[in-house]
Amino acid sequence: CSVTDERTAECIVRCADGFGTVEPRQRCVHGAWYSPECLPVGSMIRVVAEAPELIKPYWVVLHAILYASEDCTDLIRMDGASFSSGEYVIKYASYHPHNVWDGDAATSWAAKEPCTPGSCYIGFRFREAPAKIGCVRIEHPDGRQYQATRVTVETL
């Protein structure tokens, strides 16, 4: 462990076999310990904007749908919780990442800031890891300034 003072420390941790974490460190800040959540490997996915070089003012996603098969059939049931690189915040509106997966045409997610390749993502943490993700469908609003032209899918 790395100790800064009597109330601040940081330790590298390792999850049990078959489990992983996004940030493998335990931290003590002002005397309170924060531990990483070790999740089953493969239970989280991220859809990451990789192009264009700049999406400005922000990346907007109306809906995203995951399929088990490569021909975009066999819909994957979304049982779990959403997450993102951060959402745009404005009074009286919600751009929370759960809006991407809810199937409601009146909701959407917007990144908290302009996106460069790899900096913005939407994700989902499944209660049970899907066997395979073969296809992802993403719906953007009109206006190329809000659209990612290339994404990658990461399994965590």
Disulfide bonds with the S-S distance in Angstrom:
Cys1-Cys11 1.76
Cys15-Cys38 2.06
Cys72-Cys135 1.73
Cys115-Cys120 2.07
